[in-house]
Amino acid sequence: MSENDSVQIRSKVREAYRNIAVAQGGGCGCSASCCSAPAQAPSPSEQAARLGYAPAELDGVPEGANMGLGCGNPQAIAMLRPGETVLDLGCGGGFDCFIAARRVGPEGRVIGVDMTAEMIDKARRNAKKGGFTNVEFRLGEIEHLPVADSSVDVIISNCVINLSPDKEQVYREAYRVLKPGGRLAISDVVAINDLPKEMTQDTAKVCGCIGGAAAVGRLEEMLRHTGFHSIEIEIEEQSKEVIEEWFPGSGAEAYVRSASIRAVK
């Protein structure tokens, strides 16, 4: 991919999620901004419940933090412990950050990074509204994290890395900021079959977490090449129904699934 193509993709993604933040919309990046949402689209709370979030988790976040932007539940695989430092790649309105903050407790710390200023503003307002003092939000690209080397215990992310035009650089940065023995716990969309050109070149589908999905084998190769070990990529077959709702009638569910991705530095 050329540098010009990468810049264009980042620009389109930033614009799409800026629109979501401003409109306070819900659903995947596609259904909220790039194309029409299904008439009976589930609410963000309903969507999160379908993805495995417990009622107590949903009740513990400030109103407006859950924007329905995820494709899985990284909290379920992160095994967060009190006192840990957690980094959320593409934090949006702070939903997963606030859940993580309660798990790591007052001795722990959570950092959310997002490339969209409007999302960061929203997340900071949500933190103030919820009284969270162990969470901070930083503006930056996940390919160039504003985070110190070897300073993070756990990296989480929810349906974001597929949006990056340079995924291997994202994982290099993740490796850099993790402490030795630190771990990845990521939910993301992956390709289970070769994506047709009409999907990879469709801006709406790229912004909607489908057109940029990496193949499972390629993802494992990137993680291993970066230096990670104990790599596990678990396809979530039940996500087919959720993905089917993102672009009704497109057949996207034949090509992609949500996956739980674990790896250790």
Beta strands, then each sheet from edge to edge (+ up, - down):
strand 1: 85-89
strand 2: 109-114
strand 3: 135-139
strand 4: 152-158
strand 5: 178-191
strand 6: 214-215
strand 7: 229-236
strand 8: 256-264
sheet 1: 3+ 2+ 1+ 4+ 5+ 6+
sheet 2: 3+ 2+ 1+ 4+ 5+ 8- 7+
end
